[in-house]
Amino acid sequence: MPDPLRVVSFGLGPIGLAAARLALQKTSIQLVGAIDIDAAKVGKDLGELLELGKQTGVVVERDAEAALKRLQPDVMLHCTSSFMPAVKDQLLLAARCGVDVVSSTEELLVPEFQNPAIAKELDAAAKAGGTSILGTGVNPGYAMDYIAVVASAVTFDVQAVKCTRVVDAGTRRLPLQKKVGAGLTKKEFQEQMATGKFGHIGMRESVALLARALDFKLDKIEQSVEPVMAAEDLKTQFLTVKEGQVAGIRNHGYGWIGKRPVLHLDLSMYVGAPDPRDEVVLESTPPIHLKFLGGIAGDQATAAILVNNLHGVVAAPPGLRTVLDTAPPRLCR
């Protein structure tokens, strides 16, 4: 039996902690370190942060370079930011230290789409360091892109794709509820959207990934985002949304060939959203219609897909990779 992968968790927000918790349960993975900049977490045993009731022997460190050089892990579970400029130096450090990376950074799904210069730099660094870097997640990375790609394997041809994802944000973690604007006024929502750092990140990357995988020669990629306003008072575990306030978002992504949207991704993510589900429809021969009743449980699934990609990224050739380049992820024990 091969030795377990030596893994370091970098970034211990809700998703990072969930991924670390899952990694601790695996026999094919050995979690050997944890890194975060939060002073309230540094110096604490991971078992305390996860409320396990026992020590794990993994103490949170702040100095990432010192930790990676001392621990010499095989691969990093990376969960720090959605945006490539914010994570570039962290990923370059991993490459210099010879550590592969599975990252939740949404913009890494198709890295050159918005950040071609950074993507080129990361690819060169990863190849020089003999490492692989992969960006993945549930959305983007699975529910509204990868599932459709896998579904196309049993078709003769695909003329169009429609993916629908409906998420009751009231069941999700607080950072996500804030990210979709729950509790804001419409004016506050619009001000936040103008920053470019708000709402669902990665919609256009999902469209770009689908186009690449299915060889659609798109003329343009577009998205639209609008607030969903609460028709009544809504309460979650973390906050209250008053009638007339923003409950969340409706986000569309389109891939156009001429005047025809051959790719259409429809995301509703708001507090109280009815009929949560994930649905993938291929206009194809034969036709394909997949439906995940109740939807894919985003927070759990994100932790799972990160952990379940660890072995695949270690096996992948060096460089900046996408989910189309690595082995299809599957459950690891």
C-alpha positions in Angstrom: 0.0 0.0 0.0 1.5 3.4 -0.9 2.4 5.9 1.8 -0.4 8.4 2.5 0.0 11.8 0.9 1.5 14.4 3.1 -0.9 17.4 3.0 -0.8 21.0 4.4 -4.0 23.1 4.7 -3.4 26.7 3.7 -6.4 28.9 4.6 -8.7 28.0 7.5 -12.0 29.8 6.8 -15.2 27.7 6.7 -14.3 25.8 3.5 -10.6 25.4 4.5 -11.6 24.0 7.9 -14.2 21.7 6.3 -11.6 20.3 3.9 -9.1 19.9 6.8 -11.7 18.0 8.9 -12.3 15.7 6.0 -8.6 15.2 5.3 -8.1 14.1 8.9 -10.6 11.3 8.3 -8.8 9.8 5.4 -6.3 6.9 5.6 -4.7 7.8 2.2 -4.0 11.3 3.4 -1.9 12.5 6.3 -2.5 16.1 7.3 0.8 17.3 8.6 0.4 21.1 8.8 -2.0 24.1 8.7 -1.3 27.7 7.8 -3.4 30.9 8.3 -2.8 34.6 8.9 -5.5 35.0 11.5 -3.9 35.7 14.8 -6.8 34.1 16.6 -6.0 30.8 14.9 -2.2 30.8 14.9 -0.7 28.6 17.6 -3.8 26.6 18.2 -4.1 22.9 17.5 -6.4 22.1 14.6 -8.5 19.9 16.9 -9.5 23.0 18.9 -10.5 25.0 15.8 -12.5 22.0 14.6 -14.0 21.4 18.0 -12.9 17.7 17.9 -12.5 17.4 21.6 -8.9 16.1 21.1 -5.5 17.3 19.9 -4.4 16.5 16.4 -0.8 17.5 16.8 -1.3 19.9 13.8 -0.7 23.4 15.1 -1.6 26.4 12.9 1.3 28.4 11.7 1.6 31.9 10.1 4.9 31.6 8.2 3.9 29.6 5.1 7.4 29.4 3.7 8.9 28.1 7.0 6.1 25.6 7.3 6.5 24.2 3.8 10.2 24.0 4.0 10.1 22.2 7.3 7.2 19.8 6.7 8.0 19.1 3.0 4.4 18.1 2.1 3.4 16.5 -1.2 0.4 18.7 -1.8 -1.4 21.7 -0.4 -5.1 22.2 0.3 -5.4 25.9 -0.6 -8.5 27.9 0.4 -7.6 31.6 0.8 -9.2 33.8 -1.9 -11.4 33.7 -5.0 -9.1 35.9 -7.1 -5.8 35.0 -8.8 -3.9 38.3 -8.0 -4.5 37.7 -4.3 -3.2 34.1 -4.4 -0.4 34.4 -6.9 2.5 34.7 -4.4 1.1 31.8 -2.3 1.0 29.6 -5.4 4.5 30.7 -6.5 5.8 29.8 -3.0 4.3 26.3 -3.3 5.9 25.9 -6.7 9.3 27.0 -5.3 8.9 24.5 -2.4 8.0 21.7 -4.7 4.5 21.3 -3.4 1.5 20.5 -5.6 -1.7 22.5 -5.0 -5.4 21.9 -5.1 -7.1 25.3 -4.8 -10.6 26.6 -4.3 -9.7 29.9 -6.1 -12.5 30.2 -8.6 -10.6 32.2 -11.1 -8.1 29.3 -11.4 -10.8 27.2 -13.1 -9.7 28.7 -16.5 -6.7 30.7 -15.3 -5.9 32.5 -18.5 -9.4 33.7 -19.0 -9.1 36.8 -16.8 -5.4 36.7 -15.8 -3.3 35.5 -18.7 -0.1 37.1 -17.4 -0.4 35.5 -14.0 -1.4 32.2 -15.5 1.7 32.2 -17.7 3.9 33.0 -14.6 2.3 30.3 -12.5 2.6 27.7 -15.3 6.3 28.4 -15.7 6.9 28.3 -12.0 5.0 25.1 -11.6 7.0 23.4 -14.4 10.3 24.7 -13.0 9.4 23.3 -9.6 8.0 20.0 -10.9 4.6 20.7 -9.4 1.0 20.8 -10.5 -1.5 23.5 -9.6 -5.3 22.9 -10.0 -8.3 25.1 -9.3 -11.5 23.3 -8.6 -14.7 23.3 -6.6 -18.4 22.6 -6.8 -19.3 25.8 -8.6 -17.3 26.5 -10.6 -15.6 23.2 -11.1 -18.5 20.6 -11.1 -22.2 21.4 -10.9 -22.5 23.9 -13.8 -19.6 22.8 -16.0 -17.8 19.5 -15.3 -21.0 17.4 -15.0 -22.1 18.6 -18.4 -18.7 17.7 -19.9 -18.8 14.1 -18.4 -22.4 13.8 -19.6 -21.3 14.5 -23.2 -19.3 11.3 -23.2 -22.5 9.3 -24.2 -23.6 11.6 -27.0 -22.9 11.7 -30.7 -23.0 15.5 -30.8 -24.0 18.4 -28.5 -25.8 21.5 -30.0 -26.4 23.4 -26.7 -26.1 23.1 -22.9 -28.4 24.5 -20.2 -27.3 24.2 -16.5 -29.6 25.3 -13.7 -28.5 25.6 -10.1 -31.0 26.7 -7.4 -29.5 27.1 -3.9 -31.3 28.2 -0.8 -28.6 30.5 0.6 -30.3 30.3 4.0 -28.9 26.8 4.4 -25.3 27.8 3.7 -22.4 29.3 5.6 -22.4 33.0 6.7 -19.7 34.1 4.2 -21.8 32.9 1.3 -25.0 34.6 2.6 -23.0 37.8 2.8 -21.4 37.2 -0.7 -24.9 37.1 -2.3 -26.0 40.2 -0.5 -28.5 38.8 1.9 -29.9 41.7 4.0 -28.6 44.5 1.9 -30.7 47.3 0.3 -30.8 47.3 -3.5 -28.5 50.4 -3.6 -26.0 48.7 -1.3 -26.1 45.6 -3.5 -25.4 47.6 -6.6 -22.5 49.4 -4.9 -21.0 46.0 -3.9 -21.5 44.6 -7.4 -19.5 47.5 -8.8 -16.4 46.4 -6.9 -16.1 43.3 -9.0 -15.4 41.3 -5.8 -19.0 40.4 -4.9 -21.6 37.8 -5.8 -20.8 34.4 -7.3 -17.3 34.3 -8.7 -16.5 32.0 -11.7 -19.6 32.1 -13.9 -17.7 33.2 -17.0 -15.0 30.7 -16.2 -17.6 27.9 -16.2 -18.9 29.0 -19.6 -15.3 29.1 -20.9 -14.5 25.7 -19.5 -17.6 24.2 -21.2 -16.7 25.9 -24.5 -13.2 24.5 -24.4 -14.3 21.0 -23.4 -17.1 20.7 -26.0 -15.2 22.6 -28.7 -17.7 25.4 -29.1 -16.1 28.3 -31.0 -17.8 31.1 -29.1 -18.1 34.6 -30.4 -18.6 36.1 -26.9 -19.1 35.2 -23.2 -21.5 37.3 -21.2 -23.1 37.3 -17.7 -25.8 39.2 -16.0 -26.4 39.5 -12.2 -29.5 40.9 -10.5 -30.7 41.0 -6.9 -33.6 38.8 -5.7 -35.7 40.9 -3.4 -37.4 39.4 -0.3 -41.2 39.3 -0.5 -41.4 38.7 3.3 -39.1 38.6 6.3 -36.7 35.7 6.2 -34.5 34.4 9.0 -31.4 32.2 8.8 -29.1 30.8 11.4 -26.9 33.9 11.0 -29.0 36.9 9.9 -32.4 38.3 9.2 -33.6 39.6 5.7 -36.4 42.1 6.0 -39.2 42.3 3.4 -37.9 44.5 0.6 -34.2 43.8 1.3 -32.0 41.7 -1.0 -32.3 37.9 -0.4 -29.6 36.9 -2.8 -28.8 36.8 -6.5 -29.9 35.5 -9.9 -26.8 35.1 -12.1 -26.9 34.1 -15.8 -23.9 33.1 -17.9 -24.1 32.8 -21.7 -21.8 31.6 -24.4 -22.9 32.9 -27.8 -22.3 31.7 -31.4 -23.7 34.4 -33.6 -27.1 35.3 -32.1 -27.6 31.9 -30.5 -26.7 31.2 -26.8 -25.4 27.7 -27.1 -24.3 27.7 -23.5 -26.7 29.0 -20.8 -25.9 28.7 -17.1 -28.7 29.9 -14.7 -27.8 30.3 -11.0 -30.3 31.3 -8.4 -28.8 31.7 -4.9 -30.9 33.4 -2.4 -32.4 32.9 1.1 -35.6 31.0 0.8 -35.1 29.8 -2.8 -37.7 27.1 -3.6 -37.0 23.7 -5.1 -33.3 23.6 -4.6 -31.7 21.5 -7.4 -28.9 21.0 -9.9 -30.0 20.3 -13.4 -28.0 19.7 -16.6 -29.7 19.5 -20.0 -27.8 18.7 -23.1 -29.5 19.4 -26.5 -27.8 16.4 -28.0 -28.0 13.0 -29.7 -29.2 11.2 -27.7 -30.7 14.0 -25.4 -29.4 14.1 -21.8 -31.3 15.4 -18.8 -29.7 15.0 -15.3 -31.2 16.3 -12.1 -29.8 16.3 -8.6 -32.9 16.4 -6.3 -32.4 18.9 -3.5 -29.2 20.1 -5.1 -25.6 19.3 -4.4 -24.8 20.3 -0.8 -22.4 23.1 -1.6 -20.3 23.4 1.6 -19.8 19.7 2.1 -19.3 19.0 -1.6 -16.7 21.7 -1.9 -14.6 20.2 0.9 -15.1 16.8 -0.7 -14.0 17.7 -4.2 -10.9 19.5 -3.0 -9.8 16.5 -0.9 -10.8 14.0 -3.6 -8.6 15.8 -6.1 -5.4 15.6 -4.1 -4.2 12.3 -5.5 -5.1 13.4 -9.1 -3.1 16.6 -8.9 -0.1 14.8 -7.5 -0.2 12.3 -10.4 -0.7 15.1 -13.0 2.2 16.4 -15.2 3.8 19.6 -13.8 2.2 22.9 -14.8 -0.9 25.0 -14.2 -3.7 22.5 -14.8 -7.5 22.6 -15.2 -10.1 19.9 -14.4 -10.0 18.9 -18.0 -6.3 18.0 -17.7 -6.3 15.8 -14.6 -7.8 12.4 -13.9 -11.6 12.6 -13.1 -11.8 12.9 -9.3 -13.3 10.1 -7.3 -13.8 9.2 -3.6 -10.5 8.7 -1.8 -10.5 6.7 1.4 
